[in-house]
Amino acid sequence: MYVAVKGGEKAIRNAHSWLAEERRGQPDLPELQVDQIREQLAIGVARIMAEGSLYDPDLAALAMKQSRGDMVEAIFLIRAYRTTLPRFGYSEPIDSALMLCKRRISATFKDIPGGQILGPTFDYTHRLLDFNLMAKGDMEPAQKTQSDINKSPHILQLLNKDGLIQDEPRHNAEPADLTREPLAFPASRALRLQALARGDEGFLLGLGYSTQRGYARNHAFVGELRVGIVAVEFFVPELGFAIDIGEIEITECETVNQFQGSKTEPPQFTRGYGLVFGQQERKAISIALVDRALRWREMGEDDVGAPAQDEEFVLSHCDNIQATGFVEHIKLPHYVDFQSELELIRQIRRDAFVAEANQ
Amino acid sequence: MTLNADPNSSADTDTSYNFAYLDEQTKRMIRRALLKAVAIPGYQVPFAAREMPMPYGWGTGGVQVTAACLTPDDCLKVIDQGADDTTNAVSIRSFFEKTAAVKTTENTAEASIIQTRHRIPETPLNENQILVYQVPIPEPLRFLEPRETETRKMHALAEYGLMHVKLYEDISQHGHIATAYAYPVEVENRYIMDPSPIPKFDNPKMNNSPALQLFGAGREQRIYAIPPYCQVQSLDFDDYPFNRLRAPQSCEVCGSENSYLDEMIVDDAGGRMFVCSDTDYCSRRQAGQDAEPEVGQ
């Protein structure tokens, strides 16, 4: 006799303790410490902070440990945690021109005021496995430099002095908050950039890449890519002025894109923009490419039907927590729906056989 | 820094989160959306769904609606596929046991709030009950028109021709309307609404129901509602009227001839058996406590 599928509660409990054991791995090896993850897997930690929308390297490292290195799962842990946090208010806009840059490059100018700083980058490493890392090895201290915080203007601002690049309109309006209001279309550029900053790196990389391969090509150069520390200020009404409440590391990318002009306006270059927590150059560049593609309407360009131009498509699908939940939910039971389809298809087939027999 | 405790870490009620997990501000925002939804039956109200500690697509919309409705005196029942003991139902029930310490039950008649995925209980509901549906895709027109900007316009203008054409094409191709679950309904002669992926067998139970029916779609950030005693009509044509669909067998455990059945493969020769999908209904009938309700309305 059939025994109903019972005991879900016990199975879940046992599954969780099995998972905890698998996470720990071989017990005779030392357990991974959260501060080791924070220090030695910093780029992964940055991704968790960015897509989790919470700047806290310790919690991001904890999430990576708890999720066994599953990045989307770690991002999910951070998102679920952050929604429970009280909101005290919004910070003042950060000023990325006043960045303490550890990396600052321009692909459009050979030399720039304040200088190019290569900084800690994989760019020119030969991708050869370093077997020394399998053993413990001491390192020589590195020769380092950092930008002069007061002498690192945005490069594209310099172009702008000659009117060669389109000026971005300044807004003092409070930007909408994606995490507090339901997303509605059309979305403002500020809201789009907000969504892209927490969007999935892989998804945005693919979309950015597609623009380079002709799906809404916009001929981008990296005008400037900078990575470094900026101060975060918070306006305190009781004091009547803004105070520093901390600093964050960010990556900012401005692209110079194909110029446009008309009979009344002389041609100008245009821009794409990407900003993301931590050192995440791939993501910042991808955001800038997608941002520029999404601006087709405002630039008076054609909608060529490319995915990267489609605001609803991009914004509705770039969030990996939404995506992973819905994609993975099809492993939940669907007996009831499947049963209804089974009955329907049996009915249709029955009718078809009867009709055939009657002919 | 103080960290809130992990809600999964203890079997007891967790006091490090607010009652029913969500903060009061968020609950107020959801209640406002619910009130609007009740005022405009079948209309999808946007709301700022929060990330929940369970994945999108696993009932986050339903969980938020339940959290916003729960009071300490409530008695909660959670079902998935009609059953109280499926893993996701177990998980959601224990979430509220931990965060709200409310009484829970498997008995449909005893519950004041029932959160469900994919079924409406067989036992008729009453005026003191709220049925909360988990909704994956709230937009009934979504698979005909993927753009939200377009579908909102279509609802605003009650421009539902596309849906009728789809149903007509089904009939001309298959001889039947080829939708077996999430079968679209019209609410109070105005909005076309997705009833969530319940089998169309359950659709008639929505009509003129004494219970309040609330629908939560977390990922898609929508809430909608059917107030008590509302007219809910499954879409059909005069010459192709709506029909309920269930396996023609009777339940092999309780013998019910009217309940919705799950089909199971019981041996490697493809042998089948049919059992009630509503586990509470089935076990009460086995105990001789429930008579067979009338089919239909």
Interface residues (C-beta under 8 A of the other chain):
Chain A: Y2 A4 V5 K6 G7 G8 E9 A11 I12 H16 D58 F76 R79 A80 Y81 R82 T83 T84 P86 T179 R180 E181 P182 L183 A184 F185 P186 E312 S316 I321 Q322 T324 G325 F326 V327 E328 H329 L332 P333 H334 Y335 V336 D337 Q339 S340 E341 L342 E343 L344 Q347 I348 D351 A352
Chain B: M1 N4 N8 Y17 Y21 D23 P46 F47 A48 A49 R50 E51 M52 P53 P55 Y56 G57 W58 T60 D80 Q81 G82 A83 D85 T86 T87 N88 A89 V90 S91 S94 R117 H118 R119 P136 P146 R147 E148 T149 H174 G175 H176 A178 A180 Y181 A182 P197 I198 P199 K200 F201 R219 Q221 L245 R246 A247 E252 V253 Y260 L261 D262 E263 M264 V266 M273 V275 S277 T279
